[in-house]
Amino acid sequence: MPVEWRDKTVVHMIHHSHDDVGWLETVDQYYNNYVNKIITGVVEQLLINEKRRFSQVEMKFLSMWW
């Protein structure tokens, strides 16, 4: 470990989704009200900074967006 890192804490933030498919609203309602905006915004930010990473857990919503 480099000397300058010895007294520092390194934090890794892992961005991920957690959108329950059909839990409180129908799949279409949840997608249209929330998920479409989330995925679109994330993709825009990933295009700006290619070092960023994101994991979309719910494949149903990703396939709807795609």
DSSP file (Angstrom, degrees, kcal/mol; ACC not computed):
  #  RESIDUE AA STRUCTURE BP1 BP2  ACC     N-H-->O    O-->H-N    N-H-->O    O-->H-N    TCO  KAPPA ALPHA  PHI   PSI    X-CA   Y-CA   Z-CA
    1    1 A M              0   0    0      0, 0.0     5,-0.1     0, 0.0     0, 0.0   0.000 360.0 360.0 360.0 131.9    0.0    0.0    0.0
    2    2 A P    >>  -     0   0    0      0, 0.0     3,-1.6     0, 0.0     4,-0.6  -0.259 360.0-118.3 -60.1 148.6    1.4    3.4   -0.9
    3    3 A V  G >4 S+     0   0    0      1,-0.3     3,-1.2     2,-0.2     4,-0.4   0.873 112.4  58.4 -55.7 -41.9    2.6    5.6    2.0
    4    4 A E  G 34 S+     0   0    0      1,-0.3    -1,-0.3     2,-0.1     3,-0.1   0.636 105.8  51.2 -68.4 -12.3    0.1    8.3    1.3
    5    5 A W  G X4 S+     0   0    0     -3,-1.6     3,-1.9     1,-0.1    -1,-0.3   0.550  81.7  93.2 -97.5  -9.5   -2.8    5.8    1.6
    6    6 A R  T << S+     0   0    0     -3,-1.2    -1,-0.1    -4,-0.6    -2,-0.1   0.826  93.2  35.9 -58.2 -36.7   -1.9    4.3    5.0
    7    7 A D  T 3  S+     0   0    0     -4,-0.4     2,-0.3    -3,-0.1    -1,-0.3   0.132 104.3  90.2-104.1  20.1   -4.1    6.7    7.0
    8    8 A K    <   -     0   0    0     -3,-1.9     2,-0.5     2,-0.0    -3,-0.0  -0.869  67.2-134.2-118.6 150.6   -7.0    7.0    4.6
    9    9 A T        -     0   0    0     -2,-0.3     2,-0.5     2,-0.0    -2,-0.1  -0.877  16.6-149.1 -99.8 132.4  -10.2    5.0    4.1
   10   10 A V        -     0   0    0     -2,-0.5     2,-0.5    -5,-0.0    -5,-0.0  -0.903  12.8-164.7-103.7 125.9  -11.0    4.0    0.6
   11   11 A V        -     0   0    0     -2,-0.5     2,-0.5     2,-0.0    -2,-0.0  -0.932   6.0-160.5-114.4 130.5  -14.8    3.7   -0.1
   12   12 A H        -     0   0    0     -2,-0.5     2,-0.6     2,-0.0    -2,-0.0  -0.950   7.0-158.1-109.4 122.9  -16.2    1.9   -3.1
   13   13 A M        -     0   0    0     -2,-0.5     2,-0.7     2,-0.0    -2,-0.0  -0.893   3.0-163.2-101.8 125.1  -19.8    2.8   -4.0
   14   14 A I        -     0   0    0     -2,-0.6     2,-0.4    40,-0.0    40,-0.1  -0.915   9.4-151.3-110.5 108.6  -21.6    0.2   -6.1
   15   15 A H        +     0   0    0     -2,-0.7    40,-1.4    38,-0.5     2,-0.3  -0.624  28.9 155.5 -81.4 133.4  -24.7    1.7   -7.8
   16   16 A H  B     -a   55   0A   0     -2,-0.4     2,-0.3    38,-0.2    40,-0.2  -0.951  36.3-110.7-150.5 167.5  -27.4   -0.8   -8.4
   17   17 A S        -     0   0    0     38,-1.7     2,-0.1    -2,-0.3    40,-0.0  -0.673  19.2-179.2-100.8 157.9  -31.1   -1.0   -8.9
   18   18 A H        +     0   0    0     -2,-0.3     2,-0.6    39,-0.1    38,-0.0  -0.555  22.0 151.2-152.5  83.9  -33.8   -2.5   -6.7
   19   19 A D        -     0   0    0     -2,-0.1     2,-0.5     4,-0.0    42,-0.1  -0.942  40.0-137.6-119.1 108.0  -37.2   -2.1   -8.3
   20   20 A D    >   -     0   0    0     -2,-0.6     3,-1.3     1,-0.1     2,-0.5  -0.526  22.4-125.4 -71.0 119.3  -39.6   -4.8   -7.3
   21   21 A V  T 3  S-     0   0    0     -2,-0.5     6,-0.1     1,-0.3    -1,-0.1  -0.511  85.4 -11.9 -69.2 114.0  -41.5   -5.8  -10.4
   22   22 A G  T 3  S+     0   0    0     -2,-0.5    -1,-0.3     4,-0.2     5,-0.1   0.739  95.6 127.7  72.8  25.3  -45.2   -5.5   -9.8
   23   23 A W  S <  S-     0   0    0     -3,-1.3    -2,-0.1     3,-0.1     3,-0.1   0.989  87.0  -0.5 -79.1 -64.9  -45.1   -5.0   -6.0
   24   24 A L  S    S+     0   0    0     -4,-0.3     2,-0.3     2,-0.1    -1,-0.1   0.649 138.4  22.3-100.2 -18.9  -47.1   -1.8   -5.3
   25   25 A E  S    S-     0   0    0      1,-0.1    -1,-0.1     2,-0.0    -3,-0.0  -0.873  96.4 -80.9-137.4 168.6  -48.1   -1.0   -8.9
   26   26 A T     >  -     0   0    0     -2,-0.3     4,-2.7     1,-0.1     5,-0.3  -0.285  46.9-106.9 -65.8 162.7  -48.4   -2.9  -12.1
   27   27 A V  H  > S+     0   0    0      1,-0.2     4,-2.5     2,-0.2     5,-0.2   0.924 121.5  48.1 -56.9 -45.8  -45.2   -3.5  -14.1
   28   28 A D  H  > S+     0   0    0      2,-0.2     4,-2.8     1,-0.2     5,-0.2   0.907 112.0  48.6 -64.3 -42.5  -46.3   -0.9  -16.7
   29   29 A Q  H  > S+     0   0    0      2,-0.2     4,-2.7     1,-0.2     5,-0.3   0.938 113.4  46.3 -62.7 -47.0  -47.2    1.7  -14.1
   30   30 A Y  H  X>S+     0   0    0     -4,-2.7     4,-2.0     2,-0.2     5,-1.6   0.910 114.9  47.6 -63.7 -42.2  -43.9    1.3  -12.2
   31   31 A Y  I  <>S+     0   0    0     -4,-2.5     5,-2.6    -5,-0.3     6,-0.4   0.955 116.2  42.8 -62.4 -50.6  -41.9    1.3  -15.4
   32   32 A N  I  <5S+     0   0    0     -4,-2.8    -2,-0.2     1,-0.2    -1,-0.2   0.845 119.5  43.0 -67.2 -34.7  -43.6    4.4  -16.8
   33   33 A N  I  <5S-     0   0    0     -4,-2.7    -1,-0.2    -5,-0.2    -2,-0.2   0.787 137.1  -8.8 -82.8 -28.1  -43.6    6.3  -13.4
   34   34 A Y  I  X5S+     0   0    0     -4,-2.0     4,-1.9    -5,-0.3     3,-0.4   0.657 119.3  57.8-133.8 -58.5  -40.1    5.6  -12.2
   35   35 A V  I  ><S+     0   0    0     -5,-1.6     4,-2.9     1,-0.2     5,-0.3   0.845 100.7  56.7 -65.7 -40.3  -37.9    3.1  -13.9
   36   36 A N  H  ><S+     0   0    0     -5,-2.6     4,-2.2     1,-0.2    -1,-0.2   0.921 111.5  45.1 -55.3 -45.1  -37.8    4.6  -17.4
   37   37 A K  H  > S+     0   0    0     -3,-0.4     4,-2.3    -6,-0.4    -1,-0.2   0.883 113.0  51.4 -66.9 -38.7  -36.5    7.8  -16.0
   38   38 A I  H  X S+     0   0    0     -4,-1.9     4,-2.5     2,-0.2    -2,-0.2   0.964 113.3  42.2 -64.2 -53.0  -34.0    6.1  -13.8
   39   39 A I  H  X S+     0   0    0     -4,-2.9     4,-2.6     1,-0.2     5,-0.2   0.912 115.0  50.6 -63.9 -42.2  -32.4    3.9  -16.5
   40   40 A T  H  X S+     0   0    0     -4,-2.2     4,-2.1    -5,-0.3    -1,-0.2   0.927 112.5  47.0 -60.6 -44.9  -32.4    6.8  -19.0
   41   41 A G  H  X S+     0   0    0     -4,-2.3     4,-1.9     2,-0.2    -2,-0.2   0.893 112.3  49.5 -64.3 -40.4  -30.7    9.1  -16.5
   42   42 A V  H  X S+     0   0    0     -4,-2.5     4,-2.6     2,-0.2    -2,-0.2   0.931 110.2  50.1 -64.8 -45.5  -28.1    6.5  -15.6
   43   43 A V  H  X S+     0   0    0     -4,-2.6     4,-1.9     1,-0.2    -2,-0.2   0.901 108.6  53.2 -61.7 -40.3  -27.3    5.7  -19.2
   44   44 A E  H  X S+     0   0    0     -4,-2.1     4,-1.2    -5,-0.2    -1,-0.2   0.921 111.7  45.5 -58.7 -44.1  -26.8    9.5  -19.9
   45   45 A Q  H  X S+     0   0    0     -4,-1.9     4,-2.2     1,-0.2    -2,-0.2   0.865 109.3  54.7 -70.0 -36.2  -24.4    9.7  -16.9
   46   46 A L  H  < S+     0   0    0     -4,-2.6    -1,-0.2     1,-0.2    -2,-0.2   0.856 106.4  52.6 -64.5 -33.9  -22.5    6.5  -18.0
   47   47 A L  H  < S+     0   0    0     -4,-1.9     3,-0.3    -5,-0.2    -1,-0.2   0.811 109.5  49.5 -70.3 -29.6  -22.0    8.1  -21.5
   48   48 A I  H  < S+     0   0    0     -4,-1.2     2,-0.5     1,-0.3    -2,-0.2   0.887 125.8  24.3 -74.2 -40.6  -20.5   11.2  -19.8
   49   49 A N    ><  -     0   0    0     -4,-2.2     3,-1.7    -5,-0.1    -1,-0.3  -0.883  64.2-170.9-132.2 100.9  -18.1    9.3  -17.6
   50   50 A E  T 3  S+     0   0    0     -2,-0.5    -1,-0.1    -3,-0.3    -4,-0.1   0.551  81.4  71.3 -71.0  -7.3  -17.1    5.8  -18.9
   51   51 A K  T 3  S+     0   0    0      2,-0.0    -1,-0.3    -5,-0.0     2,-0.1   0.666  81.2  94.0 -79.5 -16.3  -15.4    5.0  -15.6
   52   52 A R    <   -     0   0    0     -3,-1.7     2,-0.3    -6,-0.2    -3,-0.0  -0.393  60.0-161.1 -75.6 154.7  -18.8    4.7  -13.8
   53   53 A R        -     0   0    0     -2,-0.1   -38,-0.5     2,-0.0     2,-0.3  -0.955   9.3-177.5-134.6 153.5  -20.6    1.4  -13.5
   54   54 A F        -     0   0    0     -2,-0.3     2,-0.5   -40,-0.1   -38,-0.2  -0.989  14.7-148.5-150.5 144.8  -24.2    0.4  -12.8
   55   55 A S  B     -a   16   0A   0    -40,-1.4   -38,-1.7    -2,-0.3     2,-0.8  -0.969   4.9-158.7-119.4 119.3  -26.0   -2.8  -12.3
   56   56 A Q        -     0   0    0     -2,-0.5   -38,-0.0   -40,-0.2     6,-0.0  -0.864  10.8-176.7 -95.8 110.7  -29.6   -3.2  -13.4
   57   57 A V        +     0   0    0     -2,-0.8     2,-1.1     1,-0.1    -1,-0.2   0.904  62.9  71.4 -76.9 -43.1  -31.0   -6.1  -11.4
   58   58 A E     >  -     0   0    0      1,-0.2     4,-1.8     2,-0.1     3,-0.4  -0.641  58.3-173.1 -85.3 100.8  -34.5   -6.4  -12.8
   59   59 A M  H  > S+     0   0    0     -2,-1.1     4,-2.7     1,-0.2     5,-0.2   0.781  80.4  65.5 -65.3 -28.0  -34.2   -7.7  -16.4
   60   60 A K  H  > S+     0   0    0      1,-0.2     4,-1.8     2,-0.2    -1,-0.2   0.946 106.5  42.1 -58.2 -48.0  -37.9   -7.2  -17.0
   61   61 A F  H  > S+     0   0    0     -3,-0.4     4,-2.3     2,-0.2    -2,-0.2   0.886 113.3  52.3 -68.8 -38.3  -37.5   -3.4  -16.7
   62   62 A L  H  X S+     0   0    0     -4,-1.8     4,-2.6     1,-0.2    -1,-0.2   0.910 109.6  49.4 -64.2 -40.1  -34.2   -3.4  -18.7
   63   63 A S  H  < S+     0   0    0     -4,-2.7    -1,-0.2     1,-0.2    -2,-0.2   0.864 110.4  50.9 -67.9 -34.0  -35.9   -5.3  -21.5
   64   64 A M  H  < S+     0   0    0     -4,-1.8    -2,-0.2    -5,-0.2    -1,-0.2   0.905 113.4  45.3 -66.0 -41.1  -38.8   -2.8  -21.5
   65   65 A W  H  <        0   0    0     -4,-2.3    -2,-0.2     1,-0.2    -1,-0.2   0.905 360.0 360.0 -68.5 -42.0  -36.4    0.1  -21.7
   66   66 A W     <        0   0    0     -4,-2.6    -1,-0.2    -5,-0.2    -2,-0.2   0.483 360.0 360.0 -62.4 360.0  -34.3   -1.5  -24.4
